[in-house]
Amino acid sequence: TLSAQQSTSPEINDSNTPLHLMKPDYKIAYVIPSTGDVKAKLDAILAFLESATPTKVIDRTTQQKIVNYQKINENSALELGKFRLTSYEWGVTYAAMLSAGKITGDVRFTNYTAQRFKFLGDVAPFFEKFDIRTDNQLRQVLNPAALDDAGAICAAMIKAVNQGVKFNHEPLIGRYINYIINREFRLPDGTFARNRPQPNTVWLDDMFMSIPAIVNMGKMTDNTKYYDEAVRQIRLFKDKMWLPEKKLFRHGWVEAMDFHPAFHWARANGWAILTLTEVLDALPENYAGRQEVLELYRLHAEGLLALQSGEGFWHQLLDRNDSYLETSATAIYTYCFAHGINQGWLDAGAFSASAVLGWNAVATKINAQGEVEGTCVGTGMAFDPAFYYYRPVHKYAAHGYGPAIWAGAEIINLLNRNVLKLNDSAIQYYLADPKTDKAIFSVE
């Protein structure tokens, strides 16, 4: 009988079974993804965003498309899609699309950004003579009033110009950079700041909403004043926001506080390391201050590496493991780690597995429709944990799309440039034999 057979089956033990080869019960597949699988995820996001972000001017009353821009009037507006074409989140998406096009060779990604920048450049002049307060997308373009309006999209436009994308860029970039340099509120020492939620408040988010645009302006114009300002701002933010004992940044700093609470919100730390990554990409190799930026980037990467969860995600509050696992920050860290490895800034052996683990996690949040799930919605600043713990997540939180594209593209780059293997069931990085491009498992 079955029970008799079971009773005579040999017991599995250390002597008769290689227990270390037992299959772990991973929640998320522990694999080295293929470039084809990663590209398929990127293709799904692209297909979704092509339909979700139309480039049309419409009549508000009739909802009819206006083809002849000469007919634009006070009743005209940009057609609303699922996302806003001129938001800072979409600045990230445009930059990520440019990177994906460059890495994969698939011009559809580059064209996504090129077509929308051309559209904005073409229609903006026709709206200038009208009161555009009723269309916030156009207001952000024609009259930026915050770093959120200007910085990320400005940086993406400069990158597009540097990649040869043709559009009416000069008036757009000019407005953005003028706002950043000359109009944004600052503390007396020059740090970019806001007067919300408290007077003279520094937001970690504003590193990304300002510095990448400034440093890329330096790259486009070859004017070193922009390089100098970018490095100076990093120093100013570091002085107020960096906690060396944790190798993390706090989210907010209020000048009037005697004690500065430290809540390590994941996406804000993402904006910080993404800023450092952008500055390292743009600054000339031996420029004054670059080594200082590189050292801070490496320290921050080490702090983040130590806090990755077993599922590959990072937590909403990085050092609080009972806060939820969040997609957009995980994608940003994945991109920054993979890019750092590919650029030679990070030790490939130490960071490759973490980058792959991060991508495997993000990939589970890209659904069949190309929507990115599990992203924390837009988030202000607080000085208590409950605020961060209970921020909603939504598949249309725009913050998740650019980072997911950037992460997937850079993982493809990582897989193409490096040798990753499973050894003793663990993801390992190996040097490649330059003659065969195969892994070198031992060195004489």
Secondary structure, DSSP 4 states (H G I P E B T S, - for coil): -HHHHHHHSPPP-TTTS-GGGSPP--SS------HHHHHHHHHHHHHHHHHHS---EEETTT--B---GGG--TTEEEPP-SS-TTSHHHHHHHHHHHHHHHHH--HHHHHHHHHHHHHHHHHHHHHTTS--TT-HHHHHHHS--SHHHHHHHHHHHHHHHHTT--S--HHHHHHHHHIIIIIS-B-TTS-B-B-SSSTTEEETHHHHTTHHHHHHHHHHHT-HHHHHHHHHHHHHHHHHHEETTTTEE-SEEETT-SS-----BHHHHHHHHHHHHHHHHHS-TT-TTHHHHHHHHHHHHHHHHTT--TTS-EESBTT-TTSPEEHHHHHHHHHHHHHHHHHTSS-HHHHHHHHHHHHHHHHTTB-TTSPBPS-B------SSHHHHHT--B-TT-GGGHHHHHHHHHHHHHHHHHSEEEEETTEEEEEPBPTTT--B-----
